[in-house]
Amino acid sequence: MIRRVVDTNVCIVANGRNTNASIACRLATVEFLNLLMRRGRAVLDVGGEIQEEYRRYLRPSGQPGVGDRFFQVIMNSAPSRVERVHLQTDPATGEYLDFPEAAALVGFDRSDRKFAAAARKAGAPVANAVDGDWLEHIAALTAANISVQFVCGCDSANWFD
């Protein structure tokens, strides 16, 4: 069974709205999400921060896109399709304790740190479609035991039309 922390950009690309993603990239995200919904598990945080980000960008009705459908499955919290991990934060800074303190990750997007922390805590890869921050920081993330699945491939030139 595959387990993934899914960055919101995967769902947005699968929906095909407000994106310049290539057709090949969009198809890859649709296939990935369909596979994950059929035979995998999405890793979310117990506190609901990942789910809240999904709520800001996706439609809980499950329509009209595959990313929206994925969110609907998450909202229904099918026990066989969702795994939750507890992410602790530093009370003074709000930083995730499971996010690495590596100097090479100081510039890593704050809004993506919840995904990286959840992936590290769960030992599951993060699925990314078109967010270059994951590619830019891949060496430091890998060194910190955070793996990334580039659903649209590792060549960002192929991500967009």
Summary of the structure (lengths in Angstrom):
residues: 161
radius of gyration: 14.8
end to end distance: 32.5
largest distance: 44.0
contacts: 519
relative contact order: 0.21
helix: 46%
strand: 16%
